[in-house]
Amino acid sequence: MIIDGKKIADDIYRSLVLPRSLTLGIVVCGTDPVIESFVKIKERTAQRLRVRLERAVLPESATTKEVLKALLSLKECDGVIVQLPLPQQVNVSAVLEMIPAHQDVDGVSSHPYVLAPVAGAVAQILAHSHVSIQGKKAVVVGDGRLVGRPVAELLRKEGAIVTTLTKERGSLKELRATDIIVLGAGEPGLVVPEMISGGAVLIDAGTSEQGGRVAGDADPACAKKCSVFTPVPGGVGPVAVAMIFKNLSTLAER
């Protein structure tokens, strides 16, 4: 089954009732084409839902202090996003810790009120596909703030036996005996069909630029071996964006 993320996202939007006119703020550093594509998707969705979107745009050379100032400029917004990754010279932890929980639609602060959008998207896709999580062996590739960590936490809470693989820890050979695979490494074509078992559930949440296009971590040919497969683009991405606006609504209602 190849997942149509747009269809799942549309179901979320149809069920979404915004409590009032809302504003979403986004802090953006630099001009990375992948980041820009993500921001444009959020802008289009905001227009669709009549949510006002306010950008705070900084150059690639921005300092931690400048990013924090930009974040503070969005204090009147109902929700805020600091678009990751930030430039190398910025203290990411310091910035994310400054996002108030009542504005944190990405669920990246210390004590968030909402589930991280990609983790929420994974939960939606698994439920849509009638995939049982309890007792299943799951491998999460990548340990990032937006994908790996929150997804691994979600799967553990739902009763899966979870292993997280990174460049420093573990081997992709573990994918062969895995029921549920979630990719978030950001390395195009990292996983090929020979690495996975037939009937595996493969959720590709890895995104990066390849030849001017957004690509996933899995070779598209993996779909032929999987019982559930999310393409890039069009799989996890649309659902994660829908979860951002669902989170925004949830925070506004608190």
N, C-alpha and C positions, 0 to 999 in steps of 0.2 A: 504494500500500500504506500503510494507516494502522497505525502500530506500536502494539502492545499491550505497553506497558512492564511491566505487572504480570506477564504471562506470561514475559517474559525474566527479570524479577527472580526469579520462582518457580523458574526453571531454575537460577539462581545459588544460591538458598537450598538447593535439593535437593542440589547438589554440594558444599555448604559443610560441612566437618567442623571444628568448633571443637576446639582442642587440650585445652581445660579450661574451667572456669567463668571467664568473662571479665567485666571491668567497663569501661564506656565513660563518660567524664566529659564534660559539656557546660557551657560557660560561656555564659550568656544575659544580655544587658543589655536592660532595658526590656520593653515589652509589645506590640511590633508584631505584628499578627494574622497576617501572612505568616510571620514567624519562628516564632511559636507553632505554626502549622500544621505547619511543617517539624519542629519539635521533637517534636510529638505523633506524627508518623509514625515518627520514630526510636524513640520510646518503645514504640510498638506492635510494631515490628520487634524491638526488644530483648526484649520479653516473649515473642514468638514463638520466638526463638532461645535463650531463657533466659540472656540477657546482662543483667547488673545495670547499670542506668543511674543515674548520679549527677549531679544538677544543681547548679550553682553559680549562683544567680540574683542579679543586681545591678540596681539602679534605673537609669533612663535617665541620671541625673546622675553615674554612676560615673566615676571618674578612671582614668587609665592605671595608676596605682599600685594601685588597688583591683582592677582587672581582672587585673593580674599576680599579686596576692595570691590571687585566686580560682583562677587557673590553677595556682598552686603548691599549693593545697589539694587538687588532683586528682592529685598526683604518684604516688600508689599505683595509679592506674587503668592498665589495659592500653593504653588509647587515649584521646585527648582531642580535643574539637572546641571551637573558639571560634566561636560562631555569628555570622556576618557578615550585614549590616553592623553595626559597632559605632557607638556615639554619636560625633558629630563631634569632641568634645573628647578622645577617646581616640587615642593614637598607635598606629594599627593595626600598622604595621611592627614597632614595638618589642614588641608583644604576640605577634605571630606568630613572631618570631625567638626568642621564649622557649619555644616548644613544642619539646620534645626530639624528635628525629627518630624515636626508638623508640616515641613516643606519637602521632605525627602522622598520623592516619588521613585527614585532608583533603589531605595533601601540599602544605601551604602554607609550610613552613619552608624555609630556604636549600638544604638538601641532603636532601630527603625520600627515604625508602626505598620509597614506594609512589606510584602514579599518582593524581592528583587524581580524586575519585569521578565528577565530571561528564565528565572526559576519558575515564575508564574506561567510563562509560556510553555515550558516543558511539562508542567502539571496539566495544563489545558490539553496539550497534544496527546499525552498519555491517556488522559480520561476520554478524549474524543476517539482514540484508537482502541479503547477497552483493554489497555495493557495493565495487567496486575503487577504491582511493585513489590508487595510483601514477599520477602524471602528470595527475591531475584538477585543475581550477581550483576552489579553495575560498575562500570568503569567511566570515570570522568577524566578527560584529557585536558589538562590546563587547570591552573589554580588562581585564576584572576578574580578580581572583586565583583565583576558583573556577571560572569558565567560560572567558572569552576567552583568557587567557594559556595555561593548560595545554592547551586544545583546539587552539589554533594550533600549539603546540609538537608535540603528538601528530601532527597532520596533516602537518606538515613532515617529521617523522621517518619517516612512512609514504610520503613521496614526492610529496605534493600541492604545488601552487603556491598558496601561501596569502597572502591579503590580509586585514589586520585593519582594520575600519572603526570609527571612534569619532565623537563629535560634532565633534571637532576635526580629524579626519583622514579623507579619502575621502568618497565619495558612495554612497548606496544605489542609484544608477543602475548600479553595478557588479554588482548582483545578477542583472541580466537575462542576462548571459553567463557564469553561474557554474554549475558542476556540483553542488557540495556547499555548502550554506549552513548555518551554525550560528549561531543567534541567542542572545545573552546580554546584551541591553541593559536588560531590565527595563522596557520601554515597551509597554503593551498595544496591539495592533493596529498596530504600527510598520510591518510588512510586509504588503502586500495583493497579491492575485493578479497585478495588472498589472505588478508590479515584477519578477516572476520568469519564467524560461523554462519551457516545458512539459517535463516529465520531470526537473526538478531534484530533488535530494535535499535536503529541508529538515528540519533537526533544531532544534526550538525548545526551548532551555534557558533562556529568559528567563521570569522569574516576577515578578509584582507583583499588588497588590490592585486589583480593579476591581468596584465595586458589592458589596463584601463577599465577593467570590470571587477565587480565584487565577486569573490570566489569563496567557497567553503573549504573546510579541512578534509572533506571526504571526496574521493574521486566519484563522480556521478554514476559510474558503473557499479558502485556498491549497491545501488538500489535494487539490482536484479537478485541479490542474495538476501535482502532484508525483508522481514515481515512488515516493518514500518520504516520509512525513510523520509527525512525532510530535506528538500533541495535548497540550494543557495544560488540565487535569491528565491524568495517566495515561500519559504518554510517557517522557520522560527521567527524571522525578522518581523513580519506583519503582526504576528501574535504578540511579540514582545512590545511593539509599539502600542498595540491596543491595551496591554496591561499597564503601560505608563499612564494612559488616560483613565483607566479604571482606578489606578492608585491615586491619581489626582482627585478624582471624585470622592474616593474614600477619605482622603485627608481633609478635603473641604467640608465633609459632613461631620468630622469629629467635633 
